[in-house]
Amino acid sequence: MKVYSHIDPDAKLILEKISKYAQQAEAMKLPYWIFVQDSNPIGIVAIGKEPINLLAPPGTPVAFVNLIDAKRPKEDIEAFACEALKLATEKNVGYVLATFPFNESAAISQFEKLDFKEFDDCYRMVCQLDKTFEPSSGLQFVQVKKEEMRKFITLAEKFLEGSPDVTLTEALKHFPELPDEFLTVYNSLEEFYFVTKDQQIVGILNIKTSEGRISNIGVDPQQRGKGYGRQIMLFGLEQLKKNGCRQAFLRVHVENKPAIHLYESLGFTKAERYRRIIWREQNVK
């Protein structure tokens, strides 16, 4: 098995084959490596530092694995899993997060032999922005200023609690650890909103109009059941449309039935289902 860095001149032709799988790493400017068997790319490993998923304290080195060809022989998948983990541990990562299509249980089992554990199970849902989305006038949406990001994070801890989404639950533990300089950068990358009703903050929203992504939507637990979540979603979708997005997307845990029902009622459909498994450095201590 050969391994190529993404900046290796010899990897040019291979990079063309795996562009779909390298999009996240490219967008985040993360270094990554392509694993190749018999001229066929099997998978990639990207290395970065938190905060990315916030599954570890800020500054922790982390790795992300994407399997490209799950139809390869079991021996090839096993070799890739071993070499990917070896590369990651050489970089002293705190965890390795591997993503697979939901039905690739055989490939997942090869990683589980290396002490990867089940982590989450999610849908990627998409919505075509070919109609008008009109929230009611009962809520006000106030864009969050960079100096208000700490307040936004504090509210997010409260308004996003109670979700079956294990990734979100884990991230909430590390929200208070986010440094001010990161929050300033974060504010410049996405659009954040306080949602108010009669001058009281009842919800939050953050979206990324450059990508068409609904990142987070939260409602005060004491204000739930009043339809605010739907109105916040309508506002977010209309903002994405106004900014030229043709399609919106979001990620939702498969067990979050109320959220899935809401999204489907707004026109979202399930585009794909994927599972993620995780290896943590403390697993081997």
Sine and cosine of phi, psi and omega as CSV:
sin_phi,cos_phi,sin_psi,cos_psi,sin_omega,cos_omega
0.00,0.00,0.75,-0.66,0.02,-1.00
-0.98,-0.22,0.49,-0.87,0.02,-1.00
-0.80,-0.60,0.78,-0.63,0.00,-1.00
-0.86,-0.51,0.71,-0.70,0.17,-0.99
-0.95,0.30,0.47,-0.88,-0.01,-1.00
-0.91,0.41,-0.26,0.96,0.02,-1.00
-0.98,-0.20,0.09,1.00,0.04,-1.00
-0.95,0.30,0.84,-0.55,0.01,-1.00
-0.83,0.55,-0.49,0.87,-0.01,-1.00
-0.95,0.30,-0.16,0.99,-0.05,-1.00
-1.00,-0.08,0.08,1.00,-0.11,-0.99
-0.83,0.56,-0.76,0.65,-0.03,-1.00
-0.92,0.39,-0.58,0.82,0.01,-1.00
-0.92,0.38,-0.63,0.78,-0.01,-1.00
-0.87,0.50,-0.56,0.83,0.02,-1.00
-0.90,0.43,-0.52,0.86,-0.03,-1.00
-0.98,0.21,-0.43,0.90,-0.16,-0.99
-0.91,-0.42,0.31,0.95,-0.09,-1.00
-0.84,0.55,-0.61,0.79,0.00,-1.00
-0.87,0.50,-0.64,0.77,-0.09,-1.00
-0.99,0.13,-0.31,0.95,-0.03,-1.00
-0.99,-0.13,0.03,1.00,-0.10,-1.00
-0.84,0.54,-0.73,0.69,-0.04,-1.00
-0.89,0.45,-0.72,0.69,0.00,-1.00
-0.88,0.48,-0.67,0.74,0.02,-1.00
-0.89,0.45,-0.70,0.71,-0.03,-1.00
-0.89,0.45,-0.57,0.82,-0.04,-1.00
-1.00,-0.08,0.06,1.00,0.01,-1.00
0.83,0.55,0.67,0.75,0.03,-1.00
-1.00,-0.07,0.64,-0.77,0.13,-0.99
-0.93,0.36,0.59,-0.81,0.03,-1.00
-0.54,-0.84,0.31,-0.95,-0.06,-1.00
-0.80,-0.60,0.62,-0.78,-0.01,-1.00
-0.95,-0.31,0.76,-0.66,0.00,-1.00
-0.98,-0.22,0.79,-0.61,-0.16,-0.99
-0.78,-0.62,0.70,-0.71,0.08,-1.00
-0.81,-0.59,0.85,-0.52,0.00,-1.00
0.81,0.59,0.71,0.71,0.03,-1.00
0.94,0.34,0.07,1.00,0.01,-1.00
-0.95,-0.32,0.84,-0.54,0.03,-1.00
-0.92,0.40,0.74,-0.67,0.00,-1.00
-0.98,-0.21,-0.63,0.78,-0.03,-1.00
-0.16,-0.99,0.12,-0.99,0.04,-1.00
-0.75,-0.66,0.42,-0.91,0.09,-1.00
-0.77,-0.64,0.82,-0.57,0.06,-1.00
-0.93,-0.36,0.56,-0.83,-0.02,-1.00
-0.86,-0.51,0.72,-0.70,0.04,-1.00
-0.51,-0.86,-0.25,-0.97,0.06,-1.00
-0.73,-0.68,0.59,-0.81,0.11,-0.99
-0.90,0.44,0.55,-0.84,0.20,0.98
-1.00,-0.01,0.86,-0.51,0.18,-0.98
-0.83,-0.56,-0.90,0.44,0.13,-0.99
-0.97,-0.23,-0.19,0.98,-0.03,-1.00
0.85,0.52,0.69,0.72,0.10,-1.00
-0.99,-0.14,0.10,0.99,0.05,-1.00
-0.43,-0.90,0.27,-0.96,0.00,-1.00
-0.85,0.52,0.52,-0.85,0.05,-1.00
-0.79,0.61,0.66,-0.75,-0.02,-1.00
0.99,-0.10,-0.25,0.97,0.00,-1.00
-0.93,0.36,0.80,-0.60,0.10,-0.99
-0.91,0.42,0.67,-0.74,-0.04,-1.00
-0.64,-0.76,0.35,-0.94,-0.02,-1.00
-0.76,-0.65,0.50,-0.86,0.00,-1.00
-0.78,-0.63,0.79,-0.61,-0.06,-1.00
-0.92,-0.40,0.75,-0.66,0.14,-0.99
-0.83,-0.56,0.82,-0.57,0.06,-1.00
-1.00,0.08,0.81,-0.58,-0.05,-1.00
-1.00,-0.03,-0.70,0.71,-0.08,-1.00
-0.84,-0.54,1.00,0.00,-0.02,-1.00
-0.97,0.25,-0.11,0.99,-0.03,-1.00
-1.00,-0.01,0.01,1.00,0.04,-1.00
-0.91,0.41,0.37,-0.93,0.04,-1.00
-0.83,0.56,0.46,-0.89,-0.03,-1.00
-0.81,0.59,-0.61,0.79,-0.04,-1.00
-0.90,0.44,-0.60,0.80,0.01,-1.00
-0.93,0.36,-0.66,0.75,0.02,-1.00
-0.90,0.44,-0.67,0.75,0.01,-1.00
-0.89,0.45,-0.67,0.74,0.01,-1.00
-0.90,0.43,-0.66,0.75,0.02,-1.00
-0.89,0.45,-0.70,0.71,0.00,-1.00
-0.85,0.53,-0.71,0.70,-0.02,-1.00
-0.91,0.42,-0.71,0.71,-0.04,-1.00
-0.94,0.34,-0.58,0.81,0.03,-1.00
-0.90,0.43,-0.70,0.71,0.01,-1.00
-0.92,0.39,-0.61,0.80,0.04,-1.00
-0.88,0.48,-0.72,0.69,0.02,-1.00
-0.87,0.49,-0.70,0.71,-0.04,-1.00
-0.90,0.43,-0.69,0.73,-0.03,-1.00
-0.94,0.35,-0.48,0.88,0.08,-1.00
-0.91,0.42,-0.42,0.91,0.04,-1.00
-1.00,-0.01,0.10,0.99,0.05,-1.00
0.85,0.53,0.70,0.72,-0.03,-1.00
-0.97,0.24,0.43,-0.90,0.07,-1.00
-0.99,0.12,-0.48,0.88,0.06,-1.00
-0.40,-0.92,0.34,-0.94,0.11,-0.99
-0.83,-0.56,0.83,-0.56,-0.01,-1.00
-0.94,-0.35,0.87,-0.50,-0.04,-1.00
-0.93,-0.38,0.72,-0.69,-0.06,-1.00
-0.92,-0.40,0.69,-0.72,-0.04,-1.00
-0.66,-0.75,0.52,-0.86,0.26,-0.97
-0.84,0.55,0.55,-0.84,-0.16,-0.99
-0.82,0.57,-0.60,0.80,-0.15,-0.99
-1.00,0.01,0.13,0.99,-0.04,-1.00
-1.00,-0.02,0.83,0.55,-0.08,-1.00
-0.91,0.41,-0.53,0.85,0.00,-1.00
-0.90,0.43,-0.69,0.73,0.03,-1.00
-0.92,0.39,-0.65,0.76,0.01,-1.00
-0.86,0.51,-0.62,0.78,-0.04,-1.00
-0.89,0.46,-0.50,0.86,0.02,-1.00
-0.92,0.39,-0.57,0.82,0.05,-1.00
-0.97,0.24,-0.58,0.81,-0.01,-1.00
-0.90,0.44,-0.44,0.90,0.07,-1.00
-0.90,0.44,-0.37,0.93,-0.02,-1.00
-0.99,-0.13,0.29,0.96,0.07,-1.00
0.98,0.18,0.39,0.92,0.22,-0.98
-0.96,0.27,0.61,-0.79,-0.03,-1.00
-0.89,-0.46,0.49,-0.87,0.09,-1.00
-0.84,0.54,0.72,-0.70,-0.01,-1.00
-0.86,-0.51,-0.91,0.41,0.04,-1.00
-0.54,-0.84,0.15,-0.99,-0.13,-0.99
-0.58,-0.82,0.93,-0.36,-0.20,-0.98
-0.71,-0.71,0.35,-0.94,0.19,-0.98
-0.97,-0.23,0.57,-0.82,0.29,-0.96
-0.98,-0.19,0.88,-0.48,-0.05,-1.00
-0.93,-0.37,0.57,-0.82,-0.03,-1.00
-0.78,-0.63,0.44,-0.90,0.01,-1.00
-0.65,-0.76,0.80,-0.60,0.06,-1.00
-0.97,0.23,0.77,-0.64,-0.05,-1.00
-1.00,-0.08,0.85,0.53,-0.06,-1.00
-0.95,-0.31,0.34,0.94,0.06,-1.00
-0.59,-0.81,0.08,-1.00,-0.01,-1.00
-1.00,0.00,0.69,-0.73,0.05,-1.00
-0.91,-0.42,0.91,-0.42,-0.11,-0.99
-0.86,-0.51,0.98,-0.21,0.09,-1.00
-0.95,0.31,0.40,-0.91,0.04,-1.00
-0.94,0.35,0.26,-0.97,-0.04,-1.00
-1.00,0.09,0.07,1.00,-0.07,-1.00
-0.96,0.27,-0.36,0.93,0.00,-1.00
-0.94,-0.34,0.51,-0.86,0.08,-1.00
-0.91,-0.41,0.61,-0.79,-0.04,-1.00
-0.89,-0.46,0.90,-0.43,-0.06,-1.00
-0.92,-0.40,0.87,-0.49,-0.05,-1.00
-0.93,0.38,0.67,-0.75,-0.07,-1.00
-0.99,0.17,0.78,-0.63,0.07,-1.00
-0.99,0.14,0.35,-0.94,-0.07,-1.00
-0.87,0.50,-0.55,0.84,0.00,-1.00
-0.97,0.22,-0.08,1.00,0.02,-1.00
-0.97,-0.23,0.10,0.99,-0.09,-1.00
-0.91,0.41,-0.55,0.83,0.04,-1.00
-0.89,0.45,-0.62,0.78,0.05,-1.00
-0.91,0.42,-0.66,0.75,0.03,-1.00
-0.87,0.49,-0.71,0.70,-0.01,-1.00
-0.89,0.46,-0.65,0.76,0.02,-1.00
-0.89,0.46,-0.68,0.73,0.04,-1.00
-0.92,0.38,-0.61,0.79,0.01,-1.00
-0.87,0.50,-0.63,0.78,0.03,-1.00
-0.84,0.55,-0.62,0.78,-0.03,-1.00
-0.99,0.13,-0.70,0.71,-0.14,-0.99
-0.98,0.21,-0.32,0.95,-0.01,-1.00
-0.98,-0.19,-0.03,1.00,-0.04,-1.00
-0.94,0.34,0.40,-0.92,0.05,-1.00
1.00,-0.02,0.04,1.00,0.00,-1.00
-0.99,0.15,0.57,-0.82,0.11,-0.99
-0.96,0.27,-0.05,1.00,-0.02,-1.00
-0.95,0.31,0.95,-0.30,-0.06,-1.00
-0.93,0.37,-0.52,0.85,0.04,-1.00
-0.89,0.45,-0.72,0.69,0.02,-1.00
-0.90,0.43,-0.69,0.72,0.00,-1.00
-0.86,0.51,-0.67,0.74,0.03,-1.00
-0.91,0.40,-0.67,0.74,-0.03,-1.00
-0.90,0.43,-0.60,0.80,-0.01,-1.00
-0.86,0.51,-0.49,0.87,0.01,-1.00
-0.90,0.43,-0.49,0.87,-0.09,-1.00
-0.98,-0.21,-0.04,1.00,0.01,-1.00
-0.80,0.61,-0.74,0.67,-0.06,-1.00
-0.90,0.44,-0.30,0.95,-0.05,-1.00
-1.00,0.10,-0.14,0.99,-0.06,-1.00
-0.90,0.43,0.80,-0.60,-0.01,-1.00
-0.95,0.31,0.43,-0.91,-0.03,-1.00
-0.86,0.51,-0.61,0.79,-0.03,-1.00
-0.91,0.42,-0.56,0.83,0.06,-1.00
-0.93,0.37,-0.66,0.75,-0.01,-1.00
-0.88,0.48,-0.59,0.81,0.04,-1.00
-0.90,0.43,-0.71,0.71,0.03,-1.00
-0.91,0.42,-0.69,0.72,0.00,-1.00
-0.83,0.56,-0.67,0.74,-0.01,-1.00
-0.89,0.45,-0.49,0.87,-0.01,-1.00
-0.99,0.15,-0.29,0.96,-0.07,-1.00
-1.00,-0.06,-0.44,0.90,-0.01,-1.00
-0.73,-0.68,0.15,-0.99,0.05,-1.00
-0.96,-0.28,0.82,-0.57,-0.06,-1.00
-0.91,-0.41,0.61,-0.79,-0.03,-1.00
-0.69,-0.72,0.66,-0.75,0.31,-0.95
-1.00,0.02,0.72,-0.70,0.03,-1.00
-0.95,-0.30,0.85,-0.52,-0.09,-1.00
-0.87,-0.50,0.44,-0.90,0.08,-1.00
-0.66,-0.75,0.88,-0.47,-0.05,-1.00
0.80,0.60,0.70,0.72,0.06,-1.00
0.93,0.37,0.20,0.98,0.08,-1.00
-0.94,-0.33,0.72,-0.69,0.02,-1.00
-0.97,0.26,0.88,-0.47,-0.04,-1.00
-0.92,-0.39,-0.15,0.99,-0.02,-1.00
-0.25,-0.97,0.11,-0.99,0.05,-1.00
-0.68,-0.73,0.33,-0.95,0.04,-1.00
-0.44,-0.90,0.66,-0.75,0.27,-0.96
-0.66,-0.75,0.68,-0.73,-0.07,-1.00
-0.72,-0.69,0.34,-0.94,0.07,-1.00
-0.84,-0.54,0.99,-0.15,-0.11,-0.99
-0.93,0.36,-0.41,0.91,0.01,-1.00
-0.94,0.35,-0.32,0.95,-0.02,-1.00
-0.87,-0.49,-0.17,0.99,-0.05,-1.00
0.98,0.21,0.47,0.88,-0.13,-0.99
-0.97,-0.26,0.73,-0.68,0.24,-0.97
-1.00,-0.01,0.94,-0.33,-0.11,-0.99
-1.00,0.09,-0.81,0.58,-0.02,-1.00
-0.57,-0.82,0.63,-0.78,0.13,-0.99
-0.68,-0.73,0.78,-0.63,-0.04,-1.00
-0.63,-0.77,0.54,-0.84,0.03,-1.00
-0.80,-0.60,0.66,-0.75,0.07,-1.00
-0.78,0.63,0.81,-0.59,-0.01,-1.00
-0.78,0.62,-0.52,0.85,0.00,-1.00
-0.98,0.20,-0.15,0.99,-0.03,-1.00
-0.92,-0.40,0.16,0.99,-0.04,-1.00
-0.97,0.24,0.38,-0.92,-0.01,-1.00
1.00,0.04,0.11,0.99,-0.03,-1.00
-0.95,-0.31,0.10,1.00,0.01,-1.00
1.00,0.08,0.15,0.99,-0.04,-1.00
-0.92,0.38,-0.60,0.80,-0.01,-1.00
-0.85,0.52,-0.67,0.74,0.02,-1.00
-0.90,0.44,-0.69,0.72,-0.01,-1.00
-0.91,0.41,-0.61,0.79,0.05,-1.00
-0.90,0.43,-0.67,0.74,0.04,-1.00
-0.88,0.47,-0.68,0.73,0.02,-1.00
-0.86,0.51,-0.68,0.73,0.04,-1.00
-0.89,0.46,-0.72,0.69,-0.01,-1.00
-0.87,0.49,-0.69,0.72,0.01,-1.00
-0.90,0.44,-0.63,0.77,0.01,-1.00
-0.92,0.39,-0.59,0.80,0.04,-1.00
-0.91,0.42,-0.67,0.75,0.04,-1.00
-0.88,0.47,-0.68,0.73,-0.01,-1.00
-0.90,0.44,-0.69,0.72,0.00,-1.00
-0.88,0.47,-0.46,0.89,-0.01,-1.00
-1.00,-0.03,0.23,0.97,0.13,-0.99
1.00,-0.05,0.08,1.00,0.03,-1.00
-0.96,0.27,0.69,-0.72,0.07,-1.00
-1.00,-0.06,-0.31,0.95,-0.07,-1.00
-0.56,-0.83,0.63,-0.78,0.09,-1.00
-0.94,-0.34,0.48,-0.88,0.09,-1.00
-0.60,-0.80,0.35,-0.94,0.05,-1.00
-0.43,-0.90,0.20,-0.98,0.03,-1.00
-0.89,-0.45,0.69,-0.72,-0.01,-1.00
-0.58,-0.81,0.64,-0.76,0.02,-1.00
-0.93,0.36,0.61,-0.79,-0.08,-1.00
-0.89,0.45,-0.38,0.92,0.00,-1.00
-1.00,0.02,-0.04,1.00,-0.01,-1.00
-1.00,0.05,0.94,0.35,-0.11,-0.99
-0.86,0.50,-0.70,0.71,0.01,-1.00
-0.87,0.50,-0.66,0.75,0.00,-1.00
-0.92,0.40,-0.68,0.73,0.01,-1.00
-0.88,0.48,-0.67,0.74,0.03,-1.00
-0.88,0.48,-0.68,0.73,0.03,-1.00
-0.88,0.47,-0.74,0.67,-0.05,-1.00
-0.89,0.46,-0.66,0.75,0.01,-1.00
-0.91,0.42,-0.57,0.82,0.02,-1.00
-0.93,0.38,-0.33,0.94,0.02,-1.00
-1.00,-0.08,-0.02,1.00,0.04,-1.00
0.95,-0.32,0.06,1.00,0.04,-1.00
-0.97,0.26,0.54,-0.84,0.12,-0.99
-0.78,-0.62,0.40,-0.92,0.00,-1.00
-0.98,0.18,0.92,-0.38,-0.04,-1.00
-1.00,0.06,-0.61,0.79,0.01,-1.00
-0.33,-0.94,0.38,-0.93,0.08,-1.00
-0.84,-0.54,0.72,-0.69,-0.02,-1.00
-0.65,-0.76,0.47,-0.88,0.04,-1.00
-0.92,-0.38,0.54,-0.84,0.08,-1.00
-0.81,-0.59,0.66,-0.75,0.06,-1.00
-0.85,-0.53,0.40,-0.92,-0.13,-0.99
-0.73,-0.69,0.63,-0.78,0.17,-0.98
-0.92,-0.39,0.79,-0.61,0.03,-1.00
-0.92,-0.39,0.57,-0.82,-0.05,-1.00
-0.84,0.54,-0.58,0.81,-0.02,-1.00
-0.95,0.30,-0.24,0.97,0.02,-1.00
-0.85,0.52,-0.49,0.87,-0.11,-0.99
-0.98,-0.22,0.08,1.00,0.01,-1.00
-0.98,0.18,0.00,0.00,0.00,0.00
